[in-house]
Amino acid sequence: MLSQKANEEPISERVISIEGTFVVCTYNGHSRINKVLEHLQFQSGSWPILIVDNASNPPIKHAINEELSSALEGRLKIVTESVPGLMNARKKGIREADTALICFVDDDNMLCPDYAFYAAKVFQRHPTLGAVGGCALPPENTVIPEFLRGFEKAYAIGRLASENGVLKRGDTVWGAGMVCSRVALLALLDSGWNPVLVGRKGSLQLTGDDTEMLLALTLAGYRIYFEDRCRLVHEIDSSRFTLEKLASVYASVGAATPAINEYRKRLLGRKYFAYSLRYALPIQVSVEIVRMLWHFVCSKVFQQQQTGTKHMLYYRLRREKLLSLVGRRKLVFGAHVAAEKCANLATSQRVDDGTSQHSNNLLG
C-alpha cells in the first residue's frame, strides 16, 4: 500500500469535488468480492459502488456478507449483465452509472485508499482527459518464480509508463483501475462504436478489451494520463505463475493483435496509407510465417535457457496472430469498422487536452 507523506492531509479528510462511481465487473468472483468492497469502503470521497454481475453462478449478491452490505447501504448497487465478456459488463456499467467519472475495478483489484483522490485531482487539472490509470502491484509476500522474471506485465503487474503525465498517442494504461470520463465513453457508444474484443468467446480467450477501449478514446481525440500515485494490488492467483498459463496469455495477445492494429493504423494519420500497404494481408501473412518459424527454431535451440522460453512465447503469439489474420477476418473487419467510427467522432468534435477551441469539459 502507499505510504502517506507527512505534509499531506489525512485520507479521511480529503475532499473530492468530482463525483465518480466504482464499477466492479465480476464473473464468479465470490471468493474475492468482499475484499474488493472492503478496499472501496474506505476510499476518500465515498463514491458509490456499482457491481456488474456478469452471469455469475450463483448470483454474486449471495456472496456479499451482511455486515459489509449494511455498511455500504446507500452506496452499493448490483446490476446484472447476462451476455458474457468483460467489455459487455463495462458497457452495462457505463449506462447505469450517472456520475462524471467511472473507475473500472476488476474483482481481483484492491485499490489503495487514496486511489480515487489522486485520479480526481488529475481530472481537476485536465478536465478534458479521456482516462487516467496507474500502477498495479503484486500481493504482499508474493514470490514470482525465477523463470517468469521479466514477464510480469503479462500478468498486469507493474507500470506501463515511465513518468506521470499525458501519454503519447497510442500508449495506454492498465484497464484495471482505469478512471474514465463517462461523457467520453458515452460519446463512443452513442457514435455506434462496437468493440470486438469483449473477453472470452466460447473457447477463445481474447485479451485487449481495455486496450481497445483506450485506443478508441485516443482515436476519438481524448488523451490518456498516467498517475503513479494511483496504485492497486492485483490479487493474482499464484496458480497462474506457470509457463503454461504464461504461454496462454501470449497466445491470447497474439489472437487480439490484428484487431488492435486496426486502431493503431488509424492513429498513424498521414502515414496510414503507407502502413496499410506495408501490412497488406499477403505481405503480413508471409512476414508472420517467417517470424513464427524463426521463434520456433530458436525455442528448440535454446530450450533449456531463458532465451528459449522467450522464443517459445513469441512463437505462440505469432501463431495465434497468424490464425487471426487468416481465419478470423470477421474480427479484424469489425475492428476496422469500429476504428473508423472513433476517427469520425474525433473529426466531429475535435477534443484534446485543453488546447483546442472546440474542447468541451468532459466532466459535465
Beta strands, then each sheet from edge to edge (+ up, - down):
strand 1: 20-26
strand 2: 49-53
strand 3: 76-80
strand 4: 101-106
strand 5: 109-111
strand 6: 131-137
strand 7: 165-166
strand 8: 179-181
strand 9: 200-201
strand 10: 204-205
strand 11: 224-234
sheet 1: 3+ 2+ 1+ 4+ 8- 6+ 11+ 5-
sheet 2: 3+ 2+ 1+ 4+ 8- 6+ 11+ 7-
sheet 3: 9+ 10-
end
